[in-house]
Amino acid sequence: MTRNALHLVVLPGDGIGPEITAATVAVLETASDRFGLGLRLEHELAGHASLARHGTTLRPELLDKVLAADGLVLGPMATADYADGSRGGINPSMFFRKKLDLFANIRPARTYPGVRHPAVEPFDLVVVRENTEGFYADRNMEAGNAEMLVTPDVCISLRRITRSCCARIARAAFRLAAARRGKVHAVHKANVLRLGDGMFLEECRKVAADFPGVTLDEYIVDAMTAHLVRAPGKFDVIVTTNMFGDILSDLTAELSGSIGLGGSINAGERHAMAQAAHGSAPDIAGQDRANPFSLILSAAQLLEWQAERLGSPAFAEASRAIEGAVAEAVAAGEATPDVGGRLGTAATGQALVARLRAAR
């Protein structure tokens, strides 16, 4: 691979996935031409389309293809439909997060001029969520499942917290904050979960010592929800464990005006996956109504991650150009109706491509 070359596997997904993925691919191809990235996009199937053709939502050989690539763009998946693994129902999102050790789910949220939002003030923050353990029963065990039905009326769910996972997610948050406004906010429930969340806070404090230019403060999770509603503009980088991060990142996305504006990347040491923050929305699939910006912004994050991995400014420049073009498009009404625009999915993607081509 040359320094300015990137091989991405693209999986369109279910529901609205193919529509928003098509718009995202057009934007990536335009960015590649505009900034000389040399992108090579390899299109594959996962989800219902794969189940219909191959009898499984995710073929085993697909993992080898993704491992050999530089990154993955994953469209929304109908994960609730994939409950029976014995019938080929593998959750691709969970599968790749676990197999690629994508421990950091990074979800920016910001307000955009021209978009109505319920927040009391403009804000620009990032939720950094631990992605591999916690209460998530489908990924915190080497074998088996961490949720057990002891009797028909008794269920036990196990939560796994490890020092190594706490330390690496804390370090990811501090590195990000050092490049932003220099503030990390650790969210926890250590007043009740004294051992697990106590360990998480200990590791955050240890990492903080390596970043003297970044401040650390701590919030109990229920108090944090109130603070986000009351004064979201005071926050920079929020770091937390898996389930709390899942909930808070949806809250901050909605505060920005629409979860359709929420980009999301799942990153590890050697691999990364762009993934829209929302689901497959089967109720509007095929109607040219879906907002493609979440997956487009996720793809921009993937380019930024690649810029850091390769030390290549071209990828960072392309990422910033995509994010800027999205902001300009939203302000101009070149977007879907959910964010105040007047266009359909395909036309929104085409308008963004035009803006990206004209970017200076």
Disulfide bonds with the S-S distance in Angstrom:
none
